[in-house]
Amino acid sequence: MATGGKANAMNHVAMLGDSIFDNGAYVGGAPDVRAQAQTLLPGVTVISAAQDGAMMTDLALQIRRIPDAVTHIVVSIGGNDAIRASGVIDETLQRLGRTRKIGTDQGSVSSELCEHGWDPVGSTGSLGLLH
């Protein structure tokens, strides 16, 4: 954990979230976000637990998959929740008989991270995380 405002050295980054990070299916053979981050951060291990289609309620499982060696986490999530909330896919889901409550907010994501030993820092809707 970071204490006294001093951050740990970044040497192992985990990306959590949705297709913003798990974008391999959308880049036509070009490097995905994880590969680009790895190139931009030489000497840092960059892993991704992000999953295309993930929603905020899926973050708890992604958080549990973070290896102990990870020093920093980057989270990008919410786009699929927004689409669901907009009604764009509600009708299709109702026809399929699959509905899911949206209700996870940044506060509950922060709580989940804290329960797993992470210290959320940041504001205005974004999370920076230190272990």
Residue frames as qw, qx, qy, qz and C-alpha x, y, z in Angstrom:
[[0.000, 0.887, 0.462, 0.000, 0.00, 0.00, 0.00],
 [0.327, 0.528, -0.059, 0.782, 1.11, 3.53, -0.64],
 [0.461, -0.710, -0.438, 0.302, 1.50, 5.48, 2.56],
 [0.327, -0.663, -0.032, 0.672, 2.16, 9.10, 3.34],
 [0.418, 0.837, 0.002, -0.354, 1.55, 10.16, -0.25],
 [0.067, -0.593, 0.725, 0.344, 4.60, 8.27, -1.55],
 [0.877, 0.302, -0.072, -0.368, 3.82, 5.98, -4.48],
 [0.787, -0.225, 0.540, 0.196, 5.40, 2.60, -5.05],
 [0.014, -0.446, 0.646, 0.620, 7.63, 2.10, -8.07],
 [0.804, 0.360, 0.095, -0.463, 5.61, 0.96, -11.06],
 [0.040, -0.449, 0.852, 0.268, 6.87, -2.38, -12.28],
 [0.035, 0.198, 0.967, 0.159, 3.77, -4.51, -12.81],
 [0.367, 0.142, 0.042, -0.918, 0.53, -3.01, -14.18],
 [0.200, 0.322, 0.925, 0.033, -2.83, -4.75, -14.45],
 [0.280, -0.008, -0.260, -0.924, -5.57, -3.43, -16.71],
 [0.177, 0.343, 0.880, -0.278, -9.17, -4.14, -15.65],
 [0.347, 0.426, 0.098, -0.830, -12.40, -3.39, -17.41],
 [0.730, 0.489, 0.414, -0.238, -14.06, -3.89, -20.77],
 [0.771, 0.439, 0.310, 0.342, -13.20, -3.70, -24.47],
 [0.079, 0.978, -0.193, 0.031, -11.42, -0.37, -24.06],
 [0.290, -0.661, 0.690, 0.051, -8.53, -2.55, -22.85],
 [0.579, 0.016, 0.809, 0.101, -9.57, -5.95, -24.26],
 [0.470, 0.695, 0.012, -0.544, -9.70, -4.62, -27.80],
 [0.325, -0.304, 0.796, 0.410, -7.82, -7.28, -29.79],
 [0.440, 0.449, 0.773, 0.089, -10.96, -8.20, -31.74],
 [0.250, 0.902, 0.307, -0.174, -11.27, -4.63, -33.00],
 [0.163, -0.816, 0.333, 0.444, -7.77, -3.68, -34.14],
 [0.799, 0.584, -0.064, -0.131, -7.43, -5.85, -37.24],
 [0.902, 0.151, -0.130, 0.382, -4.10, -7.42, -36.32],
 [0.172, 0.717, -0.283, 0.613, -2.57, -4.20, -35.00],
 [0.321, 0.041, -0.742, 0.587, -1.28, -4.17, -31.41],
 [0.411, -0.712, -0.539, -0.184, -4.01, -4.11, -28.79],
 [0.239, -0.892, 0.106, -0.369, -3.97, -1.70, -25.85],
 [0.823, -0.524, 0.186, 0.116, -2.04, -4.09, -23.60],
 [0.811, 0.176, 0.185, 0.527, 0.68, -4.56, -26.23],
 [0.247, 0.785, 0.042, 0.566, 0.88, -0.80, -26.83],
 [0.493, -0.833, 0.136, -0.210, 1.18, -0.12, -23.10],
 [0.898, -0.269, 0.187, 0.293, 3.90, -2.78, -22.85],
 [0.641, 0.462, 0.125, 0.600, 5.84, -1.03, -25.64],
 [0.009, -0.838, 0.006, -0.546, 5.46, 2.38, -23.98],
 [0.577, -0.719, 0.284, -0.263, 6.52, 1.05, -20.57],
 [0.715, 0.358, -0.575, 0.171, 9.79, -0.83, -21.07],
 [0.220, 0.256, -0.747, 0.572, 10.84, -2.69, -17.96],
 [0.492, -0.035, 0.448, -0.745, 7.24, -2.86, -16.71],
 [0.046, 0.175, 0.971, 0.157, 5.12, -6.00, -16.93],
 [0.451, 0.100, 0.017, -0.887, 1.67, -5.16, -18.30],
 [0.047, 0.189, 0.979, 0.056, -1.15, -7.68, -17.95],
 [0.426, -0.104, -0.163, -0.884, -4.84, -7.46, -18.73],
 [0.139, 0.221, 0.925, -0.275, -7.74, -9.05, -16.90],
 [0.402, 0.348, 0.038, -0.846, -10.17, -6.89, -18.92],
 [0.344, 0.235, 0.894, 0.164, -12.90, -8.64, -20.88],
 [0.170, -0.101, -0.457, -0.867, -14.82, -7.41, -23.90],
 [0.488, -0.445, -0.587, -0.468, -18.43, -6.90, -22.85],
 [0.417, -0.247, -0.680, 0.551, -17.65, -6.60, -19.12],
 [0.264, -0.790, -0.263, -0.486, -19.88, -4.51, -16.92],
 [0.121, -0.671, 0.448, -0.579, -19.13, -2.85, -13.59],
 [0.839, -0.357, 0.238, -0.335, -20.48, -5.84, -11.70],
 [0.945, 0.235, -0.166, 0.157, -17.79, -7.98, -13.40],
 [0.193, 0.779, -0.444, 0.397, -14.95, -6.02, -11.79],
 [0.676, -0.548, 0.410, -0.273, -15.06, -8.03, -8.56],
 [0.970, 0.074, 0.203, 0.109, -14.01, -11.19, -10.42],
 [0.600, 0.677, -0.166, 0.392, -11.29, -9.31, -12.32],
 [0.212, -0.803, 0.400, -0.388, -9.97, -7.87, -9.05],
 [0.849, -0.364, 0.365, -0.117, -9.73, -11.35, -7.53],
 [0.914, 0.317, 0.103, 0.229, -7.57, -12.42, -10.51],
 [0.187, 0.910, -0.305, 0.212, -4.89, -9.77, -9.91],
 [0.831, 0.043, -0.407, 0.377, -1.56, -11.42, -9.11],
 [0.565, -0.738, -0.160, 0.333, 0.21, -10.35, -5.92],
 [0.593, -0.098, 0.198, 0.774, 3.11, -8.95, -7.96],
 [0.177, 0.728, 0.398, 0.529, 0.93, -6.18, -9.46],
 [0.340, -0.237, -0.301, 0.859, 1.94, -2.72, -8.23],
 [0.222, 0.288, 0.010, -0.931, -0.58, -0.57, -10.14],
 [0.330, 0.454, 0.826, 0.049, -4.06, -1.05, -11.62],
 [0.166, 0.156, -0.244, -0.943, -5.75, 0.88, -14.42],
 [0.300, 0.420, 0.831, -0.209, -9.54, 0.57, -14.70],
 [0.266, 0.147, -0.315, -0.899, -11.74, 1.49, -17.65],
 [0.007, 0.328, 0.945, -0.013, -15.32, 0.30, -17.26],
 [0.203, 0.478, 0.445, -0.729, -18.86, 1.53, -17.70],
 [0.243, 0.249, -0.486, -0.801, -19.47, 1.76, -21.42],
 [0.291, -0.180, -0.898, -0.275, -21.49, -1.45, -21.52],
 [0.085, -0.475, -0.702, 0.524, -23.42, -0.33, -18.43],
 [0.156, 0.430, 0.000, -0.889, -24.23, 2.95, -20.20],
 [0.298, 0.059, -0.714, -0.631, -25.42, 1.13, -23.32],
 [0.233, -0.339, -0.908, 0.075, -27.60, -1.14, -21.20],
 [0.040, -0.512, -0.504, 0.695, -29.02, 1.84, -19.28],
 [0.144, 0.283, -0.264, -0.911, -29.75, 3.73, -22.50],
 [0.702, 0.336, 0.415, -0.471, -32.32, 1.15, -23.59],
 [0.371, 0.557, -0.585, -0.458, -30.42, 0.27, -26.76],
 [0.365, 0.170, -0.908, -0.120, -30.32, -3.41, -25.92],
 [0.398, -0.061, 0.640, -0.654, -33.06, -3.71, -23.29],
 [0.783, 0.234, -0.007, -0.576, -35.69, -4.98, -25.71],
 [0.662, 0.366, -0.649, -0.080, -33.42, -7.71, -27.06],
 [0.094, 0.253, -0.843, 0.464, -32.44, -8.81, -23.56],
 [0.564, 0.022, 0.448, -0.693, -36.05, -8.95, -22.46],
 [0.818, 0.285, -0.270, -0.419, -36.89, -11.16, -25.42],
 [0.566, 0.321, -0.742, 0.159, -34.06, -13.45, -24.42],
 [0.755, -0.564, -0.304, -0.140, -35.29, -13.43, -20.85],
 [0.700, -0.106, -0.281, 0.648, -31.96, -12.17, -19.51],
 [0.074, -0.908, -0.045, -0.409, -32.02, -9.07, -17.39],
 [0.681, -0.115, -0.373, 0.619, -29.38, -7.75, -15.06],
 [0.238, -0.937, -0.241, 0.089, -29.58, -4.92, -12.57],
 [0.472, 0.507, -0.181, 0.698, -27.19, -2.03, -12.99],
 [0.502, -0.838, -0.161, -0.140, -26.20, -0.61, -9.66],
 [0.767, -0.272, -0.042, 0.579, -22.46, -0.72, -9.20],
 [0.154, 0.978, -0.014, 0.142, -20.95, 2.72, -8.88],
 [0.446, 0.617, -0.475, 0.440, -17.43, 3.97, -8.34],
 [0.422, -0.589, 0.461, -0.513, -17.94, 3.83, -4.56],
 [0.932, -0.154, 0.264, -0.193, -18.70, 0.12, -4.54],
 [0.819, 0.465, -0.224, 0.251, -15.84, -0.58, -6.96],
 [0.099, 0.697, -0.493, 0.511, -13.54, 1.31, -4.59],
 [0.697, -0.438, 0.397, -0.406, -14.84, -0.74, -1.66],
 [0.991, 0.132, 0.032, -0.006, -14.17, -3.99, -3.51],
 [0.596, 0.600, -0.352, 0.401, -10.64, -2.86, -4.32],
 [0.224, -0.666, 0.481, -0.524, -9.99, -1.85, -0.70],
 [0.895, -0.258, 0.244, -0.270, -11.15, -5.27, 0.49],
 [0.946, 0.225, 0.009, 0.232, -8.38, -6.77, -1.66],
 [0.669, -0.448, 0.056, 0.591, -5.64, -4.48, -0.34],
 [0.415, 0.415, 0.303, 0.751, -5.74, -1.71, -2.96],
 [0.155, -0.583, -0.297, 0.740, -5.76, 2.01, -2.20],
 [0.362, 0.699, 0.491, 0.374, -7.94, 3.93, -4.69],
 [0.233, -0.531, -0.043, 0.813, -6.60, 7.42, -5.33],
 [0.120, 0.187, 0.556, 0.801, -8.02, 9.97, -7.74],
 [0.251, 0.477, 0.469, -0.700, -11.22, 11.81, -8.39],
 [0.436, 0.480, -0.161, -0.744, -13.74, 12.90, -11.00],
 [0.892, 0.273, 0.053, -0.356, -14.76, 9.41, -12.00],
 [0.711, 0.472, -0.512, 0.099, -11.33, 7.91, -12.54],
 [0.822, -0.552, 0.142, -0.001, -9.42, 5.60, -10.26],
 [0.420, 0.627, -0.620, 0.215, -5.68, 5.40, -9.84],
 [0.900, -0.404, -0.059, -0.152, -4.71, 2.43, -7.72],
 [0.186, 0.653, -0.678, 0.282, -1.67, 1.70, -5.62],
 [0.899, -0.226, -0.373, -0.044, -0.83, -1.56, -3.90]]
